[in-house]
Amino acid sequence: MSIGDKAKDAVQQVAGKAEEAVGKHTDDAELTAQGQKDQVMGEARMETEKAKDAVKD
């Protein structure tokens, strides 16, 4: 996994956490759900890349 991919996945997770927090604070269910989705997507991509790296080794 390249450094750029790791950074992109981490940024997506952090952005998702921020969206979720703002959504909860403003009672915006759609924003909260989007934030949760972004976190899950970032984590899934990170896990996929880890699996690819493990296969290469």
N, C-alpha and C positions, 0 to 999 in steps of 0.2 A: 504494500500500500504506500503510495507516495505521500509525502508530507502535505501536499496540496489537498489530497483526498481526506486525510485525517483532519486537517484544519476545516475543510468544508463541512464535514460531518459534525465536528464539534460546534461550529458556528450554528448549524441548523438546530442542534440540540439546545444551545443556549437561547437562540431566538425563539424556539418553541416554548421554553420555560418562561421567557419574558411575555410572550403572547398569552400564555395561559394565566400568568399572574395578573396581567392587565384585564383580561377577560373576566376573571373572578372578581377583581376589584370594581369593575364597571357593570357587573351582572350581564355580561355579553356572552351568552352560551356558545354562539358560533365562534367567537374568537378563542374562547377557552378550548373548544374542541379542535380548532385548527392548531393551536399551540401543542396540544397533546399529540395530535397527528404528526406534527413536525418532529417532536421528540422521538416518537416511535420510529419514524422513517430514518432519522439520523442514526439511531442506535442500530437499526436493522442493517443499514448500509455499512456501518462500522463492523458489525459482526460478520457480514458477508466478506468484507475485505480481509478480516482476520482469518477466516476459513481459507480464502485463496492463498494467503501468505503461508498458512500451515501446510497446504498441499505442495507449495513450491519448495518448502524446506524438506 
